[in-house]
Amino acid sequence: MLNQMTNTTIQKYINIFAAALVSVVGFSFVTTTAFADDPICYGQYGVQIECPVVTKSISVEKLVRKSNTADAFVEIVNVNDGAEVEFKISVTNTGEATLNEVKLIDILPSNLVTTGASEFILNDFKPGQVREFTLLATTNTNGMAEGESKCVVNVANIVYQSEKKASDTAQVCVKKGSVLATKLPATASSTNTTVALFIIAILSGAVIFNSTHIVEKSRRNQR
């Protein structure tokens, strides 16, 4: 009888201890899970303070030019069928934090074909840093009628933490059969040349007139 009571008492305490242990472990687990991702900042003397807000921002610029040339990069370029173009993409960390896993995703339209990479990952991307990427693509006029002109848009997107942070575009205009001509504005040089030629023509006329007048006067004197 005594042994049975003793065993019952021991079992009772074991159950109480187990329940208490589960409660403590469960509380610790919940607490850790709830606050593990929250930043904790400490000030002077180890006093916990509110963490300052760190700005995270990114910008992107996309330009294009004919490849294998010394032409300046521009926002829009005119080329012919089958020509190769070169895109320059500049990504800038305009925020205050070093970033990782920043994605640069380039979206090419159907009339531009590339054999290179069109997606890049930026890691250890420090504040103020600029990273540049180049992408070569060839124009493709399949499905276009002879003489048809078409401008296509190439988009560069910046994605960080599954959210699009910035984007920019560049355009390629292509004409099937021949290159699109770009009408250039009249320059000061061409205007000056025209004026100079006009003045020369006037002076030449004056010289001829004066020479004729002198000859005629000479003949009169001889008479």
C-alpha positions in Angstrom: 0.0 0.0 0.0 2.8 2.4 0.9 4.8 1.5 -2.2 1.7 2.2 -4.3 1.3 5.7 -2.7 5.0 6.4 -3.2 4.9 5.5 -6.8 1.8 7.6 -7.4 3.4 10.6 -5.7 6.6 10.2 -7.8 4.7 9.9 -11.0 2.7 13.0 -10.1 5.9 15.1 -9.6 7.3 13.7 -12.8 4.2 14.9 -14.7 4.4 18.3 -13.1 8.1 18.7 -13.9 7.5 17.6 -17.5 4.7 20.0 -18.0 6.8 22.8 -16.6 9.7 21.9 -18.8 7.5 21.9 -21.9 6.1 25.3 -21.0 9.6 26.8 -20.5 10.9 25.4 -23.8 7.8 26.4 -25.7 7.9 30.0 -24.3 11.6 30.2 -25.3 10.9 29.0 -28.8 8.0 31.4 -29.4 10.0 34.3 -28.1 13.0 33.5 -30.3 10.8 33.0 -33.4 8.9 36.2 -32.8 11.9 38.5 -32.4 14.7 36.8 -34.3 14.3 39.0 -37.4 13.8 42.2 -35.5 17.0 44.4 -35.4 18.3 45.2 -32.0 20.5 48.3 -31.5 22.4 49.4 -28.4 23.6 52.8 -27.3 26.0 54.0 -24.7 26.5 51.7 -21.7 24.7 48.9 -23.5 21.3 50.5 -23.3 18.9 49.2 -26.0 17.7 52.0 -28.3 15.5 52.4 -31.3 17.4 51.4 -34.5 17.9 54.2 -37.1 16.1 53.8 -40.4 18.5 52.9 -43.2 17.5 54.0 -46.7 17.7 51.3 -49.4 17.3 52.7 -53.0 18.7 51.8 -56.4 18.7 53.6 -59.8 19.4 52.3 -63.3 20.2 53.9 -66.6 20.1 52.2 -70.0 21.6 53.5 -73.3 22.4 52.0 -76.7 24.6 52.5 -79.7 25.7 50.7 -82.8 28.3 48.0 -81.8 31.9 48.2 -82.9 31.8 52.0 -83.2 33.0 54.9 -81.1 29.6 56.5 -81.2 28.2 57.9 -78.0 25.6 55.9 -76.1 22.1 57.4 -76.6 18.5 56.6 -75.7 17.5 55.7 -79.3 19.4 54.4 -82.3 18.6 53.8 -86.0 20.0 50.7 -87.6 19.4 48.3 -90.6 18.3 44.7 -90.7 20.8 42.3 -89.1 22.8 45.1 -87.5 24.3 44.5 -84.0 23.7 47.0 -81.2 25.3 47.4 -77.8 23.4 48.3 -74.7 25.1 49.8 -71.6 23.3 49.4 -68.3 24.5 51.4 -65.3 23.2 50.4 -61.8 23.8 52.8 -58.9 23.3 52.1 -55.2 21.8 55.4 -54.1 20.9 54.2 -50.6 22.8 54.0 -47.3 23.1 50.2 -47.0 25.2 47.5 -48.6 22.9 45.3 -50.6 23.0 41.7 -51.7 21.0 39.6 -54.1 20.1 42.6 -56.3 18.8 41.4 -59.6 19.2 43.1 -63.0 16.8 41.6 -65.5 16.9 42.7 -69.1 13.8 42.1 -71.2 14.5 42.0 -75.0 11.6 42.4 -77.5 11.1 39.8 -80.2 13.0 41.9 -82.8 16.2 41.8 -80.8 18.2 38.6 -80.3 21.1 37.9 -78.0 23.2 34.9 -77.2 24.6 36.4 -74.0 23.3 36.6 -70.4 20.3 38.9 -69.8 20.1 38.5 -66.0 22.7 39.5 -63.5 23.1 39.3 -59.7 24.7 42.1 -57.7 26.2 41.2 -54.3 28.2 43.3 -51.8 26.7 46.4 -53.6 28.0 49.3 -51.5 26.4 52.7 -51.1 27.4 55.1 -53.9 28.8 52.3 -56.0 28.1 52.1 -59.8 28.2 48.9 -61.7 28.0 48.7 -65.5 26.9 45.9 -67.8 27.0 45.6 -71.5 24.7 43.5 -73.7 25.0 42.8 -77.4 21.9 42.1 -79.5 21.2 41.6 -83.2 18.1 43.1 -85.0 15.7 40.6 -86.5 13.0 41.8 -89.0 11.2 38.5 -89.5 7.5 39.1 -89.9 8.1 42.7 -91.2 7.2 43.8 -94.7 9.9 45.1 -97.1 10.5 48.8 -96.3 8.5 48.6 -93.0 9.9 50.6 -90.1 9.6 49.6 -86.5 10.9 50.9 -83.1 11.3 48.3 -80.3 11.8 49.0 -76.6 14.4 47.2 -74.5 13.6 47.3 -70.7 16.0 46.9 -67.8 14.4 46.1 -64.4 16.0 46.2 -61.0 14.5 43.7 -58.5 15.4 43.6 -54.8 13.7 41.4 -52.2 11.1 40.3 -54.8 10.1 44.0 -55.5 10.9 46.0 -58.6 12.9 49.0 -57.4 13.8 50.8 -60.7 13.6 50.4 -64.5 14.8 52.2 -67.6 14.5 51.8 -71.4 16.4 52.2 -74.6 14.9 52.1 -78.2 16.2 50.5 -81.4 14.5 51.6 -84.7 15.0 49.3 -87.6 13.8 49.4 -91.2 13.7 46.3 -93.3 15.7 46.7 -96.5 17.6 49.9 -95.6 18.8 52.0 -92.7 16.5 54.7 -91.4 17.9 58.1 -92.3 18.2 60.6 -89.5 17.4 64.2 -90.6 20.1 66.5 -89.3 19.4 70.1 -88.5 21.1 72.9 -90.5 24.4 73.8 -88.9 26.1 77.1 -88.6 29.0 75.8 -90.8 26.7 75.1 -93.7 25.0 78.5 -93.3 28.3 80.3 -93.3 29.4 78.5 -96.4 26.3 79.5 -98.3 26.8 83.2 -97.3 30.5 83.1 -98.3 29.7 81.7 -101.7 27.0 84.4 -102.2 29.6 87.1 -101.3 32.1 85.6 -103.7 29.6 85.6 -106.5 28.8 89.3 -105.9 32.5 90.2 -105.7 33.2 88.3 -108.9 30.4 90.1 -110.7 31.8 93.4 -109.5 35.2 92.6 -110.7 34.0 91.6 -114.2 31.9 94.7 -114.4 34.8 96.9 -113.4 37.1 95.3 -115.8 34.7 95.8 -118.7 34.2 99.4 -117.7 38.0 100.0 -117.8 38.4 98.4 -121.2 35.5 100.5 -122.6 37.0 103.7 -121.2 40.4 102.8 -122.7 38.9 102.4 -126.1 37.3 105.8 -125.9 40.6 107.4 -125.0 42.3 105.8 -128.0 39.8 107.3 -130.3 
